[in-house]
Amino acid sequence: MSLSFKPISADSHVVEPPDLWTKRIDRKFLDRAPRLVHEADQDMFWCPGGRQEKRGIGTSSSVNKDAKDISMAERWENVLPGSYDPFERLKDQDRDGVEAEVLYTTFGTTFYPMTDLDFQFACMQAFNDWLANFCSTAPKRLFGVAMIPTEPVDRAVKEMERCRKMGMVSAQISVQQEIGEGYNHKKWDPLWDASADLEMPVSLHVAGDKKWFTLTNNMLVDFSLAFTPVMYSICTMIMGGTFDRHPKLKVLSVENDASWPAPALERMDYHYFRDQGWAGSGGITSGRTPSQIFHDQVICTFMRDKTAVRMRDVVGTRNMMWGSDFPHYDGTWPKSIPNLEEHFHGVPVEDQKRIARTNVIELYKLPIEP
């Protein structure tokens, strides 16, 4: 089979250039601005106060510019220019057969655990300014996701408003919060109000988290189950009444694949009806079932998830979007079309288009013909 349409990636990335923060950050933080450092065996991204003070650039962020396929790059000069140059990015889109992309941070995922909130905000704001400029090069093909701190909430709301004016389409926040202050807590209501009012859906992207998903010390296990934090956050929002209090709010589970809701929704519906006598009803007041709330207000992106495509009637064809994850090592570039053809074997064309194109256009109201 061959695709009869051009897909749009709902989850791609930039790789921040080495001087982004040293050029753009508030000058009072210049001495500790995130930057690239050269070490004997590889180049490292240095970020004091982040999840990892030093992070190798090749582990999850880079590709080799001469390879026919994606591979790790240990030195900055081997990073594909389309990762940080918007003009080269368009060539990479064309090579992959992709019309447009929604763009997330790479190194910025390490910022969410920062305890110096002023420094965290300065780092995120500098990134947002750079990304808005990056996307302005091709406003019908490049769409940015702003990094938004969750505390203090009033500052987060103002940054969302500022970024929306710059053309950003979504607001990425930490995947989870501390126990007792999860996203069902009413302290976060101003965030949800702003998201709905601005028509700026909230993104919960894997690894963009105050916490971390490594629990076993076996990275193969931890990466295989990395979707569990976002699953807990979204299910807490459903059962805790967040979506009922904010019926226009849209929340995305990003790069956590899209098959996890299938068993979760069935279990939530069962326990919601069966166990209220001893467990209580949570915060659901709308009369909707948990699965109905999910189908109304939650969307999941996937890169490789044949199970989700097969379970699309349960998860919802309007509740999943494909993303290439370009330019990350585990992404589908430059073979996104063959990847999708394999996923969509035997799937009606309308469902294919909705999952890999139409949903992202409609969600973000992109200036692209559906």
The 8 nearest C-alpha neighbors of each residue, nearest first, counted from 0:
[[1, 340, 2, 344, 341, 343, 345, 3],
 [2, 0, 340, 3, 336, 337, 4, 339],
 [1, 3, 4, 340, 0, 336, 5, 339],
 [2, 4, 1, 5, 348, 352, 0, 351],
 [5, 3, 2, 6, 352, 356, 1, 351],
 [4, 6, 97, 98, 96, 7, 3, 2],
 [5, 7, 356, 355, 97, 98, 4, 8],
 [8, 6, 99, 356, 98, 97, 100, 355],
 [7, 9, 322, 100, 10, 323, 321, 101],
 [8, 10, 322, 101, 321, 100, 320, 359],
 [11, 9, 322, 8, 101, 324, 102, 323],
 [10, 12, 324, 102, 325, 101, 323, 103],
 [13, 11, 103, 102, 104, 325, 324, 105],
 [12, 14, 82, 104, 83, 15, 105, 103],
 [15, 13, 82, 105, 83, 16, 60, 12],
 [14, 16, 13, 83, 17, 19, 106, 105],
 [17, 15, 19, 18, 83, 14, 35, 34],
 [18, 16, 35, 34, 19, 15, 20, 21],
 [17, 19, 21, 16, 20, 22, 34, 35],
 [20, 18, 16, 22, 21, 17, 23, 15],
 [21, 19, 23, 24, 22, 18, 32, 33],
 [20, 22, 18, 32, 19, 23, 24, 29],
 [23, 21, 20, 19, 18, 24, 29, 125],
 [22, 24, 20, 125, 21, 19, 25, 129],
 [25, 23, 20, 125, 26, 121, 21, 22],
 [24, 26, 27, 28, 121, 23, 29, 125],
 [27, 25, 29, 28, 24, 23, 30, 21],
 [26, 28, 25, 29, 30, 24, 31, 118],
 [29, 27, 26, 30, 31, 25, 32, 24],
 [28, 30, 32, 26, 31, 27, 21, 24],
 [29, 31, 28, 32, 27, 26, 21, 33],
 [32, 30, 29, 28, 33, 47, 46, 34],
 [31, 33, 29, 20, 21, 30, 28, 34],
 [34, 32, 46, 45, 20, 31, 21, 47],
 [33, 35, 45, 17, 44, 32, 18, 36],
 [34, 36, 44, 17, 43, 45, 37, 42],
 [37, 35, 43, 42, 44, 38, 34, 45],
 [38, 36, 42, 43, 41, 35, 39, 74],
 [39, 37, 41, 42, 40, 36, 43, 74],
 [38, 40, 41, 37, 42, 36, 43, 74],
 [39, 41, 38, 42, 73, 37, 74, 43],
 [42, 40, 73, 38, 74, 39, 43, 37],
 [43, 41, 37, 74, 38, 36, 73, 55],
 [44, 42, 55, 36, 54, 56, 35, 53],
 [43, 45, 35, 54, 53, 34, 55, 56],
 [46, 44, 53, 34, 33, 52, 35, 43],
 [45, 47, 33, 52, 49, 48, 53, 44],
 [48, 46, 52, 49, 31, 45, 33, 51],
 [47, 49, 113, 46, 52, 50, 114, 112],
 [50, 48, 110, 109, 51, 113, 47, 46],
 [49, 51, 109, 112, 52, 48, 110, 113],
 [52, 50, 53, 49, 54, 109, 46, 48],
 [51, 53, 46, 47, 45, 49, 48, 50],
 [54, 52, 45, 51, 44, 43, 46, 55],
 [53, 55, 44, 43, 51, 56, 45, 52],
 [56, 54, 43, 57, 58, 44, 42, 53],
 [55, 57, 43, 58, 60, 73, 54, 44],
 [58, 56, 72, 71, 73, 61, 55, 59],
 [59, 57, 56, 55, 60, 71, 61, 328],
 [60, 58, 57, 327, 328, 61, 56, 329],
 [59, 61, 327, 57, 56, 58, 328, 105],
 [60, 62, 57, 78, 72, 327, 71, 328],
 [63, 61, 70, 71, 69, 78, 72, 79],
 [62, 64, 77, 72, 70, 66, 65, 78],
 [63, 65, 79, 66, 77, 78, 62, 80],
 [66, 64, 63, 67, 77, 79, 68, 62],
 [65, 67, 68, 63, 64, 69, 70, 62],
 [68, 66, 65, 69, 333, 64, 63, 70],
 [67, 69, 66, 70, 333, 332, 63, 334],
 [68, 70, 62, 328, 63, 66, 67, 71],
 [71, 69, 62, 63, 328, 68, 72, 66],
 [70, 72, 57, 62, 61, 328, 63, 73],
 [73, 71, 57, 63, 62, 61, 74, 77],
 [72, 74, 57, 41, 42, 56, 71, 75],
 [75, 73, 42, 76, 72, 77, 41, 78],
 [74, 76, 77, 78, 42, 73, 72, 56],
 [75, 77, 74, 78, 79, 72, 73, 64],
 [78, 76, 63, 75, 72, 74, 64, 79],
 [77, 79, 62, 61, 75, 76, 63, 80],
 [78, 80, 64, 81, 62, 82, 63, 77],
 [81, 79, 82, 84, 83, 78, 87, 88],
 [82, 80, 88, 87, 84, 83, 79, 85],
 [81, 83, 13, 14, 80, 79, 84, 326],
 [82, 84, 81, 14, 80, 13, 16, 15],
 [85, 83, 81, 87, 86, 80, 88, 82],
 [86, 84, 88, 87, 133, 81, 83, 89],
 [87, 85, 88, 89, 84, 90, 81, 136],
 [86, 88, 81, 90, 84, 85, 89, 80],
 [89, 87, 81, 85, 91, 86, 90, 84],
 [88, 90, 92, 91, 87, 86, 93, 85],
 [91, 89, 93, 87, 88, 92, 94, 86],
 [90, 92, 94, 88, 89, 93, 95, 81],
 [93, 91, 89, 97, 95, 90, 94, 96],
 [94, 92, 96, 90, 95, 91, 97, 89],
 [95, 93, 91, 92, 96, 90, 333, 97],
 [94, 96, 333, 92, 93, 97, 335, 332],
 [95, 97, 93, 94, 92, 5, 98, 336],
 [98, 96, 92, 6, 95, 7, 5, 99],
 [99, 97, 7, 5, 6, 140, 92, 96],
 [100, 98, 140, 7, 97, 141, 8, 92],
 [101, 99, 8, 141, 7, 9, 102, 11],
 [100, 102, 142, 9, 10, 11, 143, 8],
 [103, 101, 12, 143, 11, 144, 142, 100],
 [104, 102, 12, 144, 11, 13, 143, 105],
 [103, 105, 107, 12, 13, 106, 108, 102],
 [104, 106, 107, 14, 108, 13, 12, 60],
 [107, 105, 108, 109, 104, 15, 14, 44],
 [108, 106, 109, 110, 105, 104, 123, 207],
 [107, 109, 207, 106, 110, 105, 206, 111],
 [108, 110, 50, 49, 107, 111, 106, 51],
 [111, 109, 49, 107, 108, 113, 112, 119],
 [110, 112, 209, 208, 113, 109, 173, 108],
 [113, 111, 209, 110, 50, 49, 114, 210],
 [114, 112, 48, 49, 111, 115, 110, 119],
 [113, 115, 116, 112, 48, 119, 118, 111],
 [116, 114, 118, 117, 113, 119, 48, 120],
 [115, 117, 119, 118, 114, 120, 113, 150],
 [118, 116, 120, 119, 115, 121, 122, 114],
 [117, 119, 121, 120, 116, 115, 122, 28],
 [120, 118, 116, 122, 117, 121, 113, 115],
 [119, 121, 123, 117, 122, 118, 124, 116],
 [120, 122, 118, 124, 119, 123, 24, 125],
 [123, 121, 119, 125, 120, 124, 118, 24],
 [122, 124, 120, 126, 125, 121, 146, 127],
 [123, 125, 127, 121, 126, 122, 120, 128],
 [126, 124, 128, 24, 122, 23, 123, 127],
 [125, 127, 123, 129, 124, 128, 130, 122],
 [128, 126, 124, 130, 129, 125, 145, 131],
 [127, 129, 125, 131, 126, 130, 124, 132],
 [128, 130, 126, 132, 127, 131, 133, 125],
 [131, 129, 133, 127, 132, 128, 126, 134],
 [132, 130, 134, 128, 133, 129, 127, 135],
 [131, 133, 135, 129, 130, 134, 128, 136],
 [134, 132, 130, 131, 135, 85, 136, 129],
 [135, 133, 141, 131, 136, 132, 137, 142],
 [136, 134, 132, 138, 137, 133, 131, 141],
 [135, 137, 134, 133, 138, 85, 132, 86],
 [136, 138, 135, 140, 139, 141, 134, 85],
 [139, 137, 135, 140, 141, 134, 136, 142],
 [140, 138, 137, 366, 141, 367, 99, 365],
 [139, 141, 99, 137, 138, 100, 98, 142],
 [142, 140, 134, 100, 138, 137, 99, 139],
 [143, 141, 101, 134, 102, 100, 167, 168],
 [142, 144, 102, 167, 101, 168, 145, 130],
 [143, 145, 169, 103, 167, 170, 168, 102],
 [146, 144, 170, 127, 171, 147, 167, 169],
 [145, 147, 171, 123, 170, 172, 127, 144],
 [146, 148, 172, 171, 155, 170, 145, 149],
 [149, 147, 155, 150, 172, 120, 146, 111],
 [148, 150, 152, 155, 151, 147, 172, 173],
 [151, 149, 152, 148, 155, 154, 116, 153],
 [150, 152, 154, 153, 149, 155, 148, 116],
 [151, 153, 150, 155, 154, 149, 156, 190],
 [152, 154, 156, 155, 151, 157, 189, 150],
 [155, 153, 157, 156, 152, 151, 158, 150],
 [154, 156, 152, 158, 153, 157, 148, 149],
 [155, 157, 159, 153, 154, 158, 190, 152],
 [158, 156, 160, 154, 159, 155, 161, 153],
 [157, 159, 161, 155, 160, 156, 162, 154],
 [160, 158, 156, 162, 157, 161, 163, 155],
 [159, 161, 157, 163, 158, 162, 156, 164],
 [160, 162, 158, 164, 159, 163, 157, 165],
 [163, 161, 165, 159, 164, 160, 167, 158],
 [164, 162, 167, 166, 160, 165, 161, 159],
 [163, 165, 161, 162, 166, 160, 167, 159],
 [166, 164, 162, 163, 167, 131, 161, 128],
 [167, 165, 163, 164, 168, 162, 131, 143],
 [166, 168, 143, 163, 162, 144, 165, 169],
 [167, 169, 199, 144, 143, 363, 166, 142],
 [170, 168, 144, 199, 200, 201, 167, 145],
 [171, 169, 201, 145, 144, 202, 147, 146],
 [170, 172, 202, 146, 147, 201, 145, 203],
 [171, 173, 147, 203, 148, 174, 202, 170],
 [174, 172, 208, 175, 207, 209, 111, 203],
 [175, 173, 203, 208, 229, 207, 172, 204],
 [174, 176, 173, 232, 208, 181, 209, 228],
 [177, 175, 181, 180, 178, 209, 173, 174],
 [176, 178, 180, 179, 181, 175, 210, 209],
 [179, 177, 180, 181, 176, 175, 182, 184],
 [178, 180, 181, 177, 184, 176, 183, 182],
 [179, 181, 178, 177, 184, 176, 182, 183],
 [182, 180, 176, 183, 184, 179, 178, 177],
 [181, 183, 184, 236, 187, 180, 232, 235],
 [182, 184, 236, 239, 241, 181, 235, 185],
 [185, 183, 182, 186, 180, 181, 187, 179],
 [184, 186, 188, 187, 183, 182, 241, 189],
 [187, 185, 184, 188, 189, 152, 180, 182],
 [188, 186, 185, 190, 189, 184, 182, 191],
 [187, 189, 191, 185, 190, 186, 192, 184],
 [190, 188, 192, 191, 187, 193, 152, 156],
 [191, 189, 193, 188, 192, 187, 156, 194],
 [190, 192, 194, 188, 193, 189, 195, 248],
 [193, 191, 189, 195, 190, 194, 196, 188],
 [194, 192, 196, 190, 191, 195, 197, 189],
 [193, 195, 199, 191, 197, 192, 196, 200],
 [194, 196, 248, 198, 192, 193, 247, 197],
 [197, 195, 193, 198, 194, 192, 199, 247],
 [196, 198, 199, 194, 195, 193, 163, 160],
 [199, 197, 195, 196, 194, 200, 363, 168],
 [198, 200, 169, 194, 197, 168, 170, 195],
 [201, 199, 249, 169, 250, 194, 198, 170],
 [200, 202, 250, 170, 171, 169, 251, 249],
 [203, 201, 171, 251, 170, 204, 250, 252],
 [202, 204, 174, 252, 253, 251, 171, 172],
 [205, 203, 253, 207, 202, 254, 252, 206],
 [204, 206, 207, 254, 255, 253, 203, 226],
 [207, 205, 208, 108, 204, 211, 212, 174],
 [208, 206, 108, 204, 205, 173, 174, 111],
 [207, 209, 173, 174, 210, 206, 111, 175],
 [210, 208, 112, 111, 173, 175, 211, 176],
 [211, 209, 208, 112, 212, 175, 176, 111],
 [212, 210, 213, 208, 206, 209, 214, 50],
 [211, 213, 225, 214, 221, 228, 210, 206],
 [214, 212, 221, 211, 215, 216, 218, 222],
 [213, 215, 216, 212, 221, 217, 211, 220],
 [214, 216, 217, 213, 221, 220, 218, 212],
 [217, 215, 218, 214, 213, 221, 220, 219],
 [218, 216, 215, 220, 219, 221, 213, 214],
 [219, 217, 221, 220, 222, 216, 213, 215],
 [220, 218, 222, 217, 221, 223, 224, 216],
 [219, 221, 223, 218, 217, 222, 224, 215],
 [222, 220, 218, 224, 213, 223, 219, 225],
 [221, 223, 225, 224, 219, 220, 218, 213],
 [222, 224, 220, 221, 225, 219, 226, 218],
 [225, 223, 221, 222, 226, 227, 220, 212],
 [226, 224, 222, 227, 221, 223, 212, 255],
 [227, 225, 255, 224, 229, 228, 230, 205],
 [226, 228, 230, 225, 229, 224, 231, 212],
 [229, 227, 231, 230, 226, 232, 175, 174],
 [230, 228, 232, 231, 227, 226, 174, 233],
 [229, 231, 227, 228, 233, 232, 234, 226],
 [230, 232, 234, 228, 229, 233, 235, 227],
 [233, 231, 229, 235, 230, 234, 175, 236],
 [234, 232, 236, 235, 230, 231, 229, 237],
 [233, 235, 237, 231, 236, 232, 230, 238],
 [236, 234, 232, 238, 233, 237, 239, 231],
 [237, 235, 241, 183, 233, 239, 234, 238],
 [236, 238, 234, 235, 239, 240, 242, 289],
 [237, 239, 235, 281, 240, 236, 282, 283],
 [240, 238, 282, 183, 236, 281, 235, 237],
 [239, 241, 282, 283, 243, 242, 238, 237],
 [242, 240, 236, 183, 244, 243, 239, 245],
 [241, 243, 245, 246, 244, 240, 237, 236],
 [242, 244, 240, 245, 246, 241, 285, 283],
 [243, 245, 241, 242, 246, 240, 284, 188],
 [244, 246, 242, 243, 248, 247, 241, 191],
 [245, 247, 242, 243, 248, 244, 296, 241],
 [248, 246, 195, 245, 249, 296, 242, 196],
 [247, 249, 195, 245, 246, 191, 296, 194],
 [248, 250, 296, 200, 297, 201, 247, 251],
 [251, 249, 201, 297, 200, 202, 298, 296],
 [250, 252, 202, 298, 299, 297, 253, 203],
 [251, 253, 299, 203, 255, 204, 298, 300],
 [254, 252, 204, 300, 255, 203, 251, 299],
 [255, 253, 256, 301, 300, 205, 204, 252],
 [254, 256, 226, 253, 205, 252, 301, 257],
 [257, 255, 301, 254, 300, 258, 304, 302],
 [256, 258, 299, 307, 301, 259, 300, 319],
 [257, 259, 307, 260, 261, 306, 256, 304],
 [258, 260, 261, 257, 262, 263, 256, 230],
 [261, 259, 263, 264, 258, 262, 314, 257],
 [260, 262, 259, 314, 263, 264, 258, 313],
 [263, 261, 265, 264, 260, 266, 259, 258],
 [264, 262, 260, 266, 265, 261, 267, 259],
 [265, 263, 267, 290, 266, 260, 262, 261],
 [264, 266, 268, 262, 267, 263, 269, 261],
 [265, 267, 269, 263, 264, 268, 270, 262],
 [268, 266, 264, 270, 269, 265, 271, 263],
 [267, 269, 271, 265, 266, 270, 289, 264],
 [270, 268, 266, 267, 271, 272, 273, 265],
 [271, 269, 273, 274, 267, 272, 268, 266],
 [270, 272, 268, 269, 273, 267, 274, 275],
 [273, 271, 270, 269, 274, 275, 268, 280],
 [274, 272, 270, 271, 269, 275, 276, 268],
 [273, 275, 270, 276, 278, 277, 272, 271],
 [276, 274, 279, 278, 280, 277, 271, 273],
 [277, 275, 274, 278, 279, 273, 280, 272],
 [276, 278, 275, 279, 274, 280, 273, 270],
 [279, 277, 275, 274, 276, 280, 281, 271],
 [280, 278, 275, 281, 277, 276, 274, 271],
 [281, 279, 275, 282, 283, 271, 278, 238],
 [282, 280, 239, 238, 279, 283, 240, 278],
 [281, 283, 240, 239, 238, 284, 280, 241],
 [282, 284, 240, 281, 285, 238, 243, 239],
 [285, 283, 286, 282, 243, 240, 287, 244],
 [286, 284, 287, 243, 283, 288, 244, 240],
 [285, 287, 284, 288, 283, 243, 289, 291],
 [288, 286, 285, 291, 292, 289, 283, 284],
 [287, 289, 291, 290, 268, 292, 286, 271],
 [290, 288, 292, 291, 268, 237, 267, 293],
 [289, 291, 293, 264, 288, 292, 294, 268],
 [292, 290, 294, 288, 293, 289, 287, 295],
 [293, 291, 295, 289, 290, 294, 296, 287],
 [292, 294, 290, 297, 291, 296, 295, 289],
 [293, 295, 291, 292, 296, 297, 290, 318],
 [296, 294, 292, 293, 291, 297, 249, 318],
 [295, 297, 249, 293, 294, 292, 250, 248],
 [298, 296, 250, 293, 251, 249, 294, 318],
 [297, 299, 318, 251, 319, 252, 250, 300],
 [300, 298, 252, 319, 257, 251, 253, 318],
 [301, 299, 320, 253, 321, 319, 254, 256],
 [302, 300, 256, 321, 254, 257, 303, 322],
 [301, 303, 322, 323, 321, 304, 256, 254],
 [304, 302, 301, 305, 256, 338, 342, 331],
 [305, 303, 306, 307, 301, 256, 302, 308],
 [304, 306, 308, 307, 342, 309, 303, 343],
 [305, 307, 309, 304, 308, 258, 310, 257],
 [308, 306, 258, 310, 257, 309, 305, 304],
 [307, 309, 311, 305, 310, 306, 304, 342],
 [308, 310, 306, 307, 311, 305, 312, 346],
 [311, 309, 307, 308, 313, 312, 306, 314],
 [312, 310, 308, 314, 315, 316, 313, 309],
 [311, 313, 315, 310, 314, 316, 309, 308],
 [314, 312, 311, 310, 315, 261, 260, 316],
 [313, 315, 311, 261, 312, 260, 310, 318],
 [316, 314, 318, 311, 312, 317, 313, 294],
 [315, 317, 311, 318, 319, 354, 312, 350],
 [318, 316, 315, 319, 358, 353, 354, 298],
 [319, 317, 298, 315, 316, 299, 297, 294],
 [318, 320, 299, 298, 300, 317, 354, 316],
 [321, 319, 300, 354, 355, 9, 299, 301],
 [320, 322, 301, 355, 300, 302, 9, 8],
 [323, 321, 8, 10, 9, 302, 324, 301],
 [322, 324, 331, 325, 330, 8, 302, 11],
 [325, 323, 11, 330, 10, 322, 327, 326],
 [326, 324, 11, 327, 323, 330, 12, 332],
 [325, 327, 324, 82, 12, 61, 62, 330],
 [328, 326, 60, 325, 330, 329, 61, 59],
 [327, 329, 330, 59, 69, 70, 71, 61],
 [328, 330, 327, 331, 324, 59, 69, 325],
 [331, 329, 324, 327, 325, 323, 328, 332],
 [330, 332, 335, 323, 334, 333, 324, 329],
 [333, 331, 334, 335, 330, 325, 95, 323],
 [332, 334, 95, 335, 331, 68, 94, 69],
 [335, 333, 332, 331, 336, 337, 338, 95],
 [334, 336, 338, 331, 332, 337, 333, 339],
 [335, 337, 339, 338, 334, 340, 96, 95],
 [338, 336, 340, 339, 334, 335, 341, 1],
 [339, 337, 335, 336, 341, 340, 334, 342],
 [338, 340, 342, 336, 341, 337, 343, 335],
 [341, 339, 337, 343, 342, 338, 336, 344],
 [340, 342, 339, 338, 343, 344, 337, 305],
 [343, 341, 339, 340, 305, 344, 338, 308],
 [342, 344, 346, 340, 341, 339, 345, 351],
 [345, 343, 346, 341, 342, 340, 0, 339],
 [344, 346, 343, 347, 342, 348, 0, 341],
 [345, 347, 343, 344, 348, 351, 350, 308],
 [348, 346, 350, 349, 351, 345, 343, 344],
 [347, 349, 351, 350, 352, 346, 3, 2],
 [350, 348, 352, 351, 347, 353, 346, 354],
 [351, 349, 353, 348, 347, 352, 354, 316],
 [350, 352, 348, 349, 354, 353, 355, 347],
 [353, 351, 356, 349, 355, 350, 354, 357],
 [352, 354, 357, 350, 358, 356, 351, 355],
 [353, 355, 320, 351, 352, 319, 356, 358],
 [356, 354, 321, 6, 352, 320, 353, 351],
 [357, 355, 6, 7, 352, 353, 358, 354],
 [356, 358, 353, 360, 369, 359, 352, 361],
 [359, 357, 361, 353, 360, 356, 362, 354],
 [358, 360, 362, 361, 357, 356, 363, 9],
 [361, 359, 365, 357, 364, 358, 363, 362],
 [360, 362, 364, 358, 359, 363, 357, 365],
 [363, 361, 359, 360, 364, 358, 365, 200],
 [362, 364, 365, 361, 360, 168, 359, 199],
 [365, 363, 361, 360, 362, 366, 359, 367],
 [364, 366, 360, 363, 367, 361, 139, 359],
 [365, 367, 139, 364, 368, 360, 138, 140],
 [368, 366, 365, 369, 139, 360, 364, 140],
 [367, 369, 366, 360, 365, 357, 356, 361],
 [368, 357, 367, 360, 356, 361, 352, 358]]
